[in-house]
Amino acid sequence: MNKSVLVAAVVVVAAGRGFGPAESAALKGRPAPDPTVTKADVTKWMTDLSNWGRWGKDDQRGTLNLITPEKRKQALKIVRDGIAVSLAHSVDKERAPDAPRPLQQAMTLDAGGHAMDLYTIWYHGSVITHIDSLCHYSFENRLYNGFDRSKIAEGVGCPQNGVENQKSGIMTRGILVDMPRLKNVAYLEPGTAIYPSDLEAWEKFAGVKIGSGDAVFIRTGRWAQRAQKGAWNVAASAAGEHAALMPWLKSRDIALLGNDAVNDVQPSGIDGVGRPIHQLAIVAMGLPLIDVMDLEAVADQAAKLRRWEFLVTAAPVPVLGGTGFPLNPIATF
């Protein structure tokens, strides 16, 4: 790590606030980690980072297996204040550059005084917080753990790796990685890539160490930027994780990964691989992703408490064969 970044991180831990101007300038001006990752590297990592067979040949839960009973009990002990904060974005129903297919709500008011509604949701987009199941992505016609993608069918969904395999829910230690706070900016500019050195700097800043069974949520400040400048096509241009981060995350054995945009930095910077984070996480590692989180409120609360770890709980509706589902994760401090 660049010496000035390390010094800055130590200063921040001692001071309990964001980087000072000099340290922030040093951080933003440091030489970027080597961004040279090729399609061949990603293809190799599909094997090197693979968890296929780790929990048995029939496993369909992937890294959620790392959330053991002991991990859940440890996570419960984190709660001190009982303060609960949603990590989901309230669903927009208006068409926008980042919401070309917004949620549709059809209302029914009957003579008995009931109000009912029917939702039509395209949630694999850029405005609805959702979890991806392990059948959402494939590589060379294979899903996580080697299941055959060609078995997915209209009206049936995914015979393996559907979202129903997440029915028991998520209860573990959540860790917020607040990159704008680390870099003393309001938000990361679209296209800004996040590397292992960034997460290591954050660990020093926050006094946490990412470990087995953790849920890691990376704030880029996407919603802060949207509030200031308006909506844009996040699917094509967004700050996020660079593919170079995946071996680091595998070494830490995390259970869940999420951010406030589409997880992958966009553009990915890798010719021929548009979403390497999705490909490596979901297919190779069996690591579910939460896309389009709203991490603004939890960032404020964490900074107020000076604690960036919390109990996180969430549970998708167990739709048989579903490729995911909208989600409202809750952080409890």
N, C-alpha and C positions, 0 to 999 in steps of 0.2 A: 504494500500500500504506500502511496505517496506520503512522505513524512509530514507534510503540512496538513494533510487530511487527518492523520492520526492525532496530531496535536490539537486540531480543531475539535475532534470528537471528544478528547479528554477534557478540553475546556468547557464544552457544552454539558457534559455530565456533571462537572463541578458547579457550573453556573445555574443549571436547571432551566435553560431557555434555549432559543434557537441560536444558530451560529452568529457570532459577531460579524461585522462587515468585512474585516480582513480575512477571517477564517472562511467566511462564505465565498469570498472572491477566490481564495485559494482552492476551495472545493470545486467551484464551478469552472475554474480555469485549469484544473489538473488534466494531464494527458488522459484521454479516455482509454479504458482497457481495449485491448486488441479486438475489434469488432469482426474480424475476419472469420466467419463461420460459413461453410459452404453446404450445398445440398448433400455432398458426400459425407460431411461431418454429421449432419442430422440423420442420414441413413445409417451410419455406423452407430450413432447413439441409440437408434431404435433397438439395437441388440445390447449394447453396453449398459443401457439404463433400464433394461426390461425387468419387469416383475412377473413375467409369465411363469406360472407354475409355483411361484413362491408360496402361495397359500393353497396350493392344490390345483389340479388341472380343471376342476369345475368351478373355481372361484369366480364370482361376479361382483365382488365388492372392492377389490383392489386395495388401495392404501387406507381405506376406511377400516381395514382390519387392524391398523396400527392404533386405532382408538380402542384400547383395551379397557376392561373394567378398572384396572389400576389407574390408567390415564384419566378416566372419567372422575374417579375419586380425587385425584390430584387437582384436576381442573376446578372441582367444586370448592376446594380450599382457597382458591384465588379470590373468591368473592368476599369483600370486606364491607362495602357500603350499600349493597343491594340496588345500585343504580343501573337501570336497564336502558339500553340505547339500540334502536333499530339500525341495521346495516343495509336496509333496502331503500331503493328509490320509489317514491310514490308514483303510481303508474300514470303516465301521460296518455291522454286520449285524443290529442291533437296531432295532425300530421306535421312533421318537421324534417329537416335534413337528416337527423339521426333517428327518425321514426317514420319511415316511408309506409309502414303498415301498422298504424297504431291500433290499440285495443278497441274493439267495437262492443258496445253495451246496448242490448235490446231489452227494453223494459216491458213488463206485463203487470197491469193493475187489474185485479179481478173483483167481482162483485162481493166477495167475502172480505174485502179489505186488505188482502195480501199484496205486497209489492215483491215482484220477482224479476230476475234479470238473467239474460243469456250472454255470456262472454265469448267473443271470438278473439283468440290471442295468438299472435305470432311472437313468441317470447324469445326465440333465438335471434334477437336483434340487439339494439344498442340503448334501449331505454327501460327495459324490464329486468329487474334483478332475477337471475335464474341460475339453477345448478345444471350442469351438463352430466348426463349419465354416461356410462362407459361404452354405449353403442352410438354415441353422437359422432364420433370420428373413427376413421379406419385408415389402414395403410396396406397397400397391395392386397386389397379385398379381405383383410383380416382385422377383426376387432381385438380389443384387449383379451389376453389369454388364449389367442389363436382361434376364436370363434369366427365362423364364416359370415361375412357381411351379406352375401347373396341370399341368406335366409330371411333378411328383413323384408317385409312385404306390406303392401297397402292393406289397411284394415286389421292387420295382425300386430304390426310394430316390430319390435326387436325381440326375438325369441330368447336371446341371451343379453345380459348386461343392461337390461332396462332399468328405469328409475325405481321400480318396485324393490330392487335390491338395496336401496337406501332407506327402506321403510322404517328401520329401527332408529333412524335419525342421527344427528350429530351432536355430541356433547364433549367438548375438549377444550384445551387452552387455545385461545385465539391471540394472535400477535398482530398488532397494527404496525405497518412499516410506512411512516408518513414522509414520503420523499420530499414534498415541498417544504415541510418544516425543516428537514435536514439541510436543504439547500438554501433556506431563507428566501423562498419565492412563493408567490401566491398559488402557482400551479406549474407543472411541467409542460413545456411547449409540446404540441403534438409532434410525434416522431422521435421524442426523447427516449432513448433506450436505458433500461435498468440492468446493471451488471452485478456479479457477485461482490465486487468491491463496494458497491452501494449498500448492499445488505449488511456487509461486515461493518461499514461505517455506522449504519443505523444501530446495530447491536451494541456498539460502544456508546453511542448517543443515549440509547434507551435503557442500557443496563440489562439487556435480555440476551439470551442465547437460544436461537431457534433449534428445536430438537424433534425427536421422534414423536409422531402422533399429533403434532401441532397443526393448527390452521393458520396460514399466513395470508394476511390481507394487505395489499399494497395500494396505498393512496397515491394517485398522480395529480389530484386536484381537478379532475375533469369537470365536476359539477360546479366548482368555483369559477372555472373559465367560462362555462356555459352561462352562468348567471351574469357574468360581466360582459361577455361578447356575443352571446346567442348560440344557438345550436349549429353544429356542423356535422359532416359525415364522419362519425367516429370509426365506422367500420373500415374506412380507408386511410384515416390519419389520426393516430392516437399515441400518446406515451404509453409505455408498457414494458413488459419483460423481454429481454433479448434472449435468444436461444442459448447463448453462452451461460445463462443462469441455471439451466436444467441439470447439468451434472452436479452443481453445488447443492441444489435442492434435493436431488436424489441422495447425496451423501448425508444430508440432515434427516432424511426419512420422514418428511412432512406428510400429513394425511390429506390436506386440503389446501387449495390455492385459489385466491380470488383477487380481483382489483375492480376499480371503478369504471373501467372501459371494457375492452375485449380481451384483457390479459396480454395478448401478443402486442408488442410494439408494432405500429403500422405506419409505413411499410415495414416489413420484417427485416429488410436489408439482406435477405438471402434469396438469390435467384432460384426460382423454381419451387420455393416453399413459402407459401403465403402466411400460414399460421403454424409455425414450428412448435410453439408452446402447446397449442391444442393437440398437435400430432404426437409429440413426445409424452406429454402428461397423460392424456386419455388413453392412447393406444399402447404405448410401451410401458409406462409406469402404472397404469390403472389409477391415476390421480385425478379425482373429480375436480372440475373448475367451477367457480362461481363468477359469472360475468356480470358487469353493470351494477356493482354495488354502489351504494351511496355512503361514503366514508367521511362526510363532512362533520356530522354531529358527533360521531365517535372520536374523530380527531380532536375536536374542541374539548370533549370530556376527558380524553386521555391526557391532553396537555394541562388541563386544569388540575387533574389529580396527580400528574407526573408519573403515570403508570400506563404503559402501553401493552399490557397483557390483561386478559379478562377471560371469563367463562363465555364460550360461544355455544349457542344452541340453535338448531334449525332442523326442519324435517319437511321434505317435499311430499306432495300427495302421491301415493304409490300407484301411479297409472301403469297397468300392465304393458310392458313393451315400450314405455315412453323414453324419448331421447333426453329428457330432463323435465324440469317444471319450475314455474315461478317460485321464488323463495323469499322469506322474510327472516334472515338470521338476526339473532338478538345477542348483543354483548352485555354481560352483567359484570360490573366492577365490584 
